[in-house]
Amino acid sequence: MTWLARVRVILKPAVNDPQGLAIQGGLRHLGFAEVQTVRAGKLFEITLDAPDRETAARRVEEMCRRLLANPVIEDFSFDVVEGGA
């Protein structure tokens, strides 16, 4: 069965985010004064074959822990749904 995982990786709250600060400044410069903070991150869409959702989720978590996120400075979350591109 094919699964689609959407993985979100973002810097931990205590880690400085210069890209987020630059985006925040740009948004304010464009007239979006209501923007208080911006945290930049990464989004991965991964299709994979697995016999069931639980196996797919375990594999995606392993991918995150081993490659996609740096556990020292980043947090990750993901969703796994049936189907894929």
C-alpha positions in Angstrom: 0.0 0.0 0.0 1.2 3.5 -0.8 1.3 6.2 1.9 1.9 10.0 1.8 3.8 11.5 4.7 3.9 15.3 5.3 6.8 16.0 7.6 7.2 19.4 9.2 10.6 20.4 10.7 11.0 23.6 12.6 13.7 25.1 14.9 13.1 24.6 18.6 11.8 27.8 20.3 15.1 28.5 22.1 17.1 28.5 18.9 17.7 31.8 17.1 15.9 31.9 13.7 17.6 34.5 11.4 15.6 33.4 8.4 12.3 33.9 10.3 13.4 37.3 11.5 14.3 38.3 8.0 10.8 37.2 6.8 9.1 39.0 9.6 11.0 42.2 8.7 10.0 41.8 5.1 6.4 41.3 5.9 6.3 44.3 8.2 8.1 46.4 5.4 5.3 45.3 3.1 2.6 46.6 5.4 1.8 43.5 7.5 2.3 45.3 10.8 0.2 42.7 12.7 2.9 40.0 12.2 4.4 39.4 15.6 6.8 36.4 14.9 7.8 34.1 12.1 9.6 30.8 12.5 10.9 29.3 9.2 11.0 25.6 8.7 11.0 22.8 6.2 8.2 20.7 4.7 8.8 17.3 3.2 6.3 15.2 1.3 7.4 11.6 1.1 5.5 8.7 -0.6 6.4 5.3 0.7 5.2 1.7 0.5 4.2 0.0 3.7 1.7 -2.7 4.6 -0.2 -0.4 7.1 -0.3 3.1 8.6 1.5 2.1 11.8 4.5 0.7 9.8 4.6 3.8 7.6 4.5 6.1 10.6 7.4 4.1 12.3 9.5 4.4 9.1 8.8 8.1 8.7 9.7 8.7 12.4 13.0 6.9 11.8 13.7 9.0 8.7 13.1 12.1 10.8 15.4 11.0 13.6 18.2 9.8 11.3 18.2 12.4 8.6 15.4 14.9 8.2 15.7 16.7 11.5 18.6 17.6 13.8 17.2 16.7 17.2 19.6 19.1 19.0 18.0 22.2 17.4 14.9 21.1 15.5 11.5 19.6 16.3 9.4 17.5 13.8 5.9 16.4 13.4 4.2 14.4 10.6 1.0 13.1 9.2 0.6 9.9 7.2 -2.4 9.4 4.9 -3.2 6.7 2.4 -2.3 7.4 -1.2 0.4 9.4 -2.8 1.6 11.3 -5.8 
